[in-house]
Amino acid sequence: MALESHSKLIEEYKQRVRKRFMLSAFLLALLAVLVIFDIQVGSSNIDLNELLKALAEGPNGDSSTAFIVWEIRLPMTFTCLFVGASLSLAGLLIQTITHNPLASPYTLGVTAGASFGAAIAITMGFAVLGQTWIGVSLSALLIALFVSGFIFYLGSRKSLSATTLILVGVIMNFFFQALQQYLQYCASPEVAQIISGWTFGNLQRASWISTAVSSVTWLCALFIAFGLAWKLTALSDGTERAKGLGINTDRLRIFVFTISSVLVSSAVAFIGTVAFVGLISPHCARLILGDDQRFLILNASVIGSSLMLAASIISKLMSEGATLPVGIVTSVIGVPFLFFLLMRTQR
């Protein structure tokens, strides 16, 4: 009887795993469709045959379509993809280590801090090895690490509720937005305009450099997260349970906060502030796939990329002949979602 029950449990587990693999394959297929559609849509739409010809010509192709695809559309699409993946992975990691469904890089103020750090570098013309993007990235990372450290300190206090932690994030957002506005006020009109555009999440600054940096950052973080998957799964079941399994939870949280800060900084450094992607995607992944971190880590990133690409497509379709900043679209989607989560946590 016990053997039969054990066999039944194994079979049920295998069925759940197969179902999760099928759902993961569907999400990847959806992402591929959105990638193609995002490349096609723009101020001048490109049909599928023209797109395939342009891709076949390569980056040195003579046609105007090849130039548009290789120099403009592909960098924008892939930067969008990897930024969405980075923000979503950061959101998943933060929600796991804080046990807070409302936590994300944006709601905790990490994104605002990174954006302020980027604004400092832009205002000062800070460059490393002659490259402005390195200076902007490092400056964004330093402030993001400061905010993460502060949030970690507050989160380690057991008397602090999940809602209070989010209120602290709101305060951090207002604080860094005020500092950023002061920088804009003091800066020259040209620099002030650049900083202002940074707050909207604009893909117009995307390039092959932004694609390379954001993709490498996300891939490194992804492999690290997979290596920590069982520890994160144990931590998601409770701090005491994780400690009982011999996990140093404080060290794990510090390490994960650092990874999340790097992910957010690499995203903000190139396209600016993008709200709520890191909040929505992990919840969608849990709803579809459950709480197993082995599946959540990749699929939260896939959903985040899909959400960013969908926002990019909507932004192009909404403003004919121009591109609406993608951060505006994600905010419109994210605000009601945050309100829904807030109401649910109060029940």
C-alpha positions as CSV (number, residue, x, y, z in Angstrom):
1,M,0.0,0.0,0.0
2,A,2.8,2.4,1.0
3,L,4.7,1.4,-2.2
4,E,1.6,2.1,-4.4
5,S,1.1,5.5,-2.7
6,H,4.8,6.4,-3.2
7,S,4.6,5.5,-6.9
8,K,1.5,7.6,-7.3
9,L,3.3,10.6,-5.7
10,I,6.2,10.1,-8.1
11,E,3.9,10.0,-11.1
12,E,2.1,13.1,-10.0
13,Y,5.4,14.9,-9.6
14,K,6.5,13.9,-13.1
15,Q,3.2,15.1,-14.5
16,R,3.7,18.5,-12.8
17,V,7.2,18.8,-14.2
18,R,6.1,17.9,-17.7
19,K,3.3,20.5,-17.5
20,R,5.8,23.1,-16.4
21,F,8.1,22.3,-19.3
22,M,5.2,22.6,-21.7
23,L,4.2,26.0,-20.2
24,S,7.9,27.1,-20.4
25,A,8.0,26.1,-24.1
26,F,4.8,28.1,-24.8
27,L,6.2,31.2,-23.0
28,L,9.4,31.0,-25.1
29,A,7.4,30.6,-28.3
30,L,5.4,33.7,-27.3
31,L,8.6,35.6,-26.7
32,A,9.9,34.7,-30.1
33,V,6.7,36.0,-31.8
34,L,7.0,39.3,-29.9
35,V,10.6,39.7,-30.8
36,I,9.8,39.3,-34.5
37,F,6.7,41.6,-34.3
38,D,8.7,44.3,-32.4
39,I,11.4,44.3,-35.1
40,Q,8.7,44.7,-37.8
41,V,6.8,47.5,-36.1
42,G,8.0,51.1,-36.2
43,S,7.8,54.4,-38.1
44,S,8.1,52.3,-41.2
45,N,6.6,48.8,-40.9
46,I,8.6,45.9,-42.3
47,D,6.9,42.8,-43.6
48,L,8.2,39.4,-42.8
49,N,9.8,38.8,-46.3
50,E,11.7,42.1,-46.1
51,L,12.8,41.3,-42.6
52,L,14.2,37.9,-43.6
53,K,16.0,39.5,-46.6
54,A,17.5,42.2,-44.4
55,L,18.7,39.6,-41.9
56,A,20.2,37.6,-44.7
57,E,22.1,40.7,-46.0
58,G,23.8,41.1,-42.7
59,P,25.0,44.3,-41.0
60,N,26.9,45.4,-44.1
61,G,23.9,45.1,-46.4
62,D,23.4,47.9,-49.0
63,S,19.6,48.2,-48.7
64,S,18.0,50.8,-46.4
65,T,15.9,48.1,-44.8
66,A,19.1,46.2,-43.8
67,F,20.4,49.4,-42.2
68,I,17.2,50.0,-40.3
69,V,17.0,46.4,-39.0
70,W,20.7,46.0,-38.0
71,E,21.5,49.5,-36.7
72,I,18.2,50.5,-35.2
73,R,15.5,47.8,-34.7
74,L,17.7,44.8,-33.6
75,P,19.6,46.8,-30.9
76,M,16.3,48.3,-29.6
77,T,14.5,44.9,-29.5
78,F,17.3,43.0,-27.9
79,T,18.0,45.7,-25.3
80,C,14.3,45.7,-24.5
81,L,14.4,42.0,-24.2
82,F,17.4,41.8,-21.8
83,V,16.4,44.8,-19.8
84,G,13.0,43.2,-19.2
85,A,14.7,39.9,-18.2
86,S,17.1,41.7,-15.8
87,L,14.4,43.7,-14.0
88,S,12.2,40.6,-13.7
89,L,14.9,38.5,-12.3
90,A,15.8,41.2,-9.9
91,G,12.2,41.5,-8.8
92,L,11.9,37.7,-8.3
93,L,15.0,37.6,-6.2
94,I,14.0,40.5,-4.1
95,Q,10.5,39.1,-3.5
96,T,12.0,35.8,-2.5
97,I,14.5,37.1,0.1
98,T,12.1,39.7,1.6
99,H,9.1,37.4,1.7
100,N,7.2,40.4,0.4
101,P,4.8,40.1,-2.6
102,L,4.9,43.9,-3.1
103,A,8.6,44.2,-3.3
104,S,10.4,45.0,-6.5
105,P,13.4,47.2,-7.6
106,Y,10.9,50.0,-8.4
107,T,8.7,49.8,-5.3
108,L,11.7,49.6,-2.9
109,G,13.4,52.6,-4.4
110,V,16.4,50.8,-5.9
111,T,15.5,51.8,-9.4
112,A,15.1,55.5,-8.3
113,G,18.5,55.3,-6.6
114,A,20.1,53.9,-9.7
115,S,18.5,56.5,-11.8
116,F,19.8,59.3,-9.5
117,G,23.3,57.8,-9.7
118,A,23.1,57.8,-13.5
119,A,21.9,61.4,-13.4
120,I,25.0,62.4,-11.3
121,A,27.3,60.8,-13.9
122,I,25.5,62.5,-16.8
123,T,25.6,65.9,-15.1
124,M,29.3,65.6,-14.2
125,G,30.2,64.0,-17.6
126,F,31.8,61.1,-15.7
127,A,33.5,58.6,-17.9
128,V,35.7,55.5,-17.3
129,L,38.3,54.5,-19.9
130,G,36.9,57.2,-22.1
131,Q,33.4,55.5,-22.1
132,T,30.5,57.4,-20.7
133,W,28.3,54.3,-20.3
134,I,30.8,52.7,-17.9
135,G,30.8,55.8,-15.7
136,V,27.0,56.0,-15.8
137,S,26.7,52.3,-14.9
138,L,29.1,52.4,-12.0
139,S,27.5,55.5,-10.6
140,A,24.1,53.9,-10.9
141,L,25.4,50.7,-9.2
142,L,26.9,52.6,-6.2
143,I,23.7,54.3,-5.3
144,A,21.6,51.2,-6.0
145,L,23.9,49.2,-3.6
146,F,23.4,52.0,-0.9
147,V,19.6,51.7,-1.3
148,S,19.7,47.9,-1.2
149,G,21.9,48.0,1.9
150,F,19.4,50.3,3.6
151,I,16.5,48.1,2.6
152,F,18.3,45.0,3.9
153,Y,18.9,46.7,7.2
154,L,15.3,47.6,7.6
155,G,14.1,44.2,6.3
156,S,16.2,42.4,8.9
157,R,14.0,44.0,11.6
158,K,11.2,41.6,12.4
159,S,8.9,44.3,13.6
160,L,8.7,45.8,10.1
161,S,5.6,44.7,8.2
162,A,5.5,44.1,4.4
163,T,3.4,47.2,3.8
164,T,5.7,49.4,5.9
165,L,8.7,48.2,3.9
166,I,6.9,49.4,0.7
167,L,6.1,52.7,2.4
168,V,9.9,53.1,3.0
169,G,10.4,52.4,-0.7
170,V,7.9,55.1,-1.6
171,I,9.9,57.5,0.7
172,M,13.1,56.5,-1.1
173,N,11.4,57.1,-4.5
174,F,10.4,60.6,-3.5
175,F,13.8,61.4,-2.0
176,F,15.8,60.4,-5.0
177,Q,13.3,62.0,-7.4
178,A,13.7,65.2,-5.5
179,L,17.5,65.0,-5.7
180,Q,17.2,64.2,-9.5
181,Q,15.0,67.2,-10.0
182,Y,17.5,69.4,-8.2
183,L,20.2,68.2,-10.6
184,Q,18.0,69.0,-13.6
185,Y,17.3,72.5,-12.2
186,C,21.1,73.2,-11.8
187,A,22.2,71.5,-15.0
188,S,22.5,73.1,-18.5
189,P,19.4,72.9,-20.7
190,E,21.0,70.1,-22.8
191,V,21.9,68.0,-19.8
192,A,18.6,68.7,-18.1
193,Q,16.8,67.4,-21.2
194,I,18.9,64.2,-21.2
195,I,18.1,63.6,-17.4
196,S,14.4,64.3,-18.0
197,G,14.3,61.7,-20.8
198,W,16.0,59.2,-18.4
199,T,13.0,59.2,-16.2
200,F,10.7,57.9,-18.9
201,G,12.5,54.7,-19.9
202,N,13.4,55.4,-23.5
203,L,14.6,52.8,-25.9
204,Q,15.9,55.3,-28.3
205,R,19.3,55.2,-26.6
206,A,19.6,51.4,-27.2
207,S,22.7,50.3,-29.1
208,W,24.7,47.1,-29.6
209,I,26.8,48.1,-26.6
210,S,23.6,48.2,-24.4
211,T,22.6,44.8,-25.9
212,A,25.9,43.3,-25.0
213,V,26.2,44.7,-21.5
214,S,22.6,43.9,-20.5
215,S,22.7,40.4,-22.0
216,V,26.0,39.4,-20.3
217,T,24.8,40.9,-17.0
218,W,21.6,39.0,-17.1
219,L,23.2,35.7,-18.2
220,C,25.8,35.8,-15.4
221,A,23.0,36.6,-12.9
222,L,20.9,33.8,-14.3
223,F,23.6,31.2,-13.8
224,I,24.3,32.4,-10.3
225,A,20.5,32.3,-9.5
226,F,20.3,28.7,-10.8
227,G,23.2,27.8,-8.6
228,L,21.2,29.3,-5.6
229,A,17.9,27.8,-6.7
230,W,17.5,25.2,-3.8
231,K,18.6,27.8,-1.2
232,L,16.1,30.3,-2.6
233,T,13.3,27.7,-2.6
234,A,14.1,26.9,1.0
235,L,14.2,30.6,1.9
236,S,10.8,31.1,0.3
237,D,9.4,28.5,2.7
238,G,10.5,30.6,5.7
239,T,13.7,31.9,7.2
240,E,13.7,29.4,10.1
241,R,13.3,26.5,7.7
242,A,16.2,27.7,5.6
243,K,18.4,28.1,8.7
244,G,17.4,24.6,9.8
245,L,18.9,23.4,6.5
246,G,22.2,25.1,7.3
247,I,21.7,28.1,5.0
248,N,23.3,31.4,6.1
249,T,20.3,33.5,5.4
250,D,21.9,36.9,6.1
251,R,24.8,36.2,3.8
252,L,22.4,34.9,1.1
253,R,20.3,38.0,1.3
254,I,23.3,40.4,1.0
255,F,24.6,38.4,-2.0
256,V,21.2,38.4,-3.7
257,F,20.6,42.1,-3.0
258,T,24.0,42.8,-4.6
259,I,23.1,40.8,-7.7
260,S,19.7,42.6,-8.0
261,S,21.5,46.0,-7.7
262,V,23.8,45.0,-10.6
263,L,20.9,43.9,-12.7
264,V,18.9,47.1,-12.1
265,S,22.0,49.3,-12.7
266,S,22.7,47.7,-16.0
267,A,19.1,48.3,-17.1
268,V,18.9,51.9,-15.9
269,A,22.3,52.9,-17.2
270,F,21.1,52.5,-20.8
271,I,17.4,53.2,-21.1
272,G,16.5,54.9,-17.8
273,T,13.7,54.2,-15.3
274,V,11.2,51.4,-16.2
275,A,8.5,50.8,-13.6
276,F,6.7,47.7,-12.4
277,V,8.2,45.1,-14.8
278,G,10.1,43.6,-11.8
279,L,6.8,43.5,-9.8
280,I,4.4,42.0,-12.3
281,S,6.5,39.3,-14.0
282,P,7.4,37.2,-10.9
283,H,3.7,37.1,-9.9
284,C,2.7,36.0,-13.4
285,A,5.4,33.3,-13.3
286,R,4.2,32.0,-9.9
287,L,0.6,32.0,-11.1
288,I,1.5,29.9,-14.2
289,L,4.3,27.7,-12.8
290,G,4.1,27.6,-9.0
291,D,6.8,28.3,-6.5
292,D,9.6,26.1,-7.8
293,Q,12.6,28.4,-8.2
294,R,14.1,26.1,-10.9
295,F,11.3,27.1,-13.2
296,L,10.6,30.6,-11.8
297,I,14.1,32.0,-12.4
298,L,14.1,31.5,-16.2
299,N,10.4,32.0,-16.8
300,A,10.0,35.2,-14.7
301,S,12.7,36.6,-17.0
302,V,10.9,35.3,-20.1
303,I,7.7,36.9,-19.0
304,G,9.5,40.2,-18.1
305,S,11.0,40.2,-21.6
306,S,7.6,39.6,-23.2
307,L,6.0,42.3,-21.1
308,M,8.7,44.8,-22.1
309,L,8.4,43.9,-25.8
310,A,4.6,44.2,-25.6
311,A,5.0,47.6,-24.1
312,S,7.5,48.5,-26.8
313,I,5.0,47.4,-29.5
314,I,2.2,49.3,-27.9
315,S,4.4,52.5,-27.6
316,K,5.1,52.3,-31.3
317,L,1.5,51.8,-32.3
318,M,0.2,54.5,-30.0
319,S,2.4,57.3,-31.5
320,E,2.6,57.2,-35.3
321,G,5.9,58.4,-36.6
322,A,7.5,58.4,-33.2
323,T,8.1,56.1,-30.2
324,L,6.4,56.7,-26.9
325,P,8.8,56.0,-24.0
326,V,8.3,52.4,-22.9
327,G,8.3,53.4,-19.2
328,I,5.1,55.3,-19.6
329,V,3.3,52.1,-20.9
330,T,4.7,49.9,-18.2
331,S,3.5,52.4,-15.5
332,V,0.0,52.5,-17.0
333,I,-0.1,48.7,-16.8
334,G,1.7,48.4,-13.4
335,V,-0.2,50.9,-11.2
336,P,-3.6,49.0,-11.2
337,F,-1.6,45.7,-10.7
338,L,0.1,47.2,-7.6
339,F,-3.2,48.4,-6.3
340,F,-4.6,44.9,-6.7
341,L,-1.7,43.3,-4.9
342,L,-2.0,45.9,-2.1
343,M,-5.7,45.2,-1.6
344,R,-5.0,41.4,-1.6
345,T,-2.3,41.6,1.1
346,Q,-4.7,43.6,3.4
347,R,-7.3,40.7,3.4
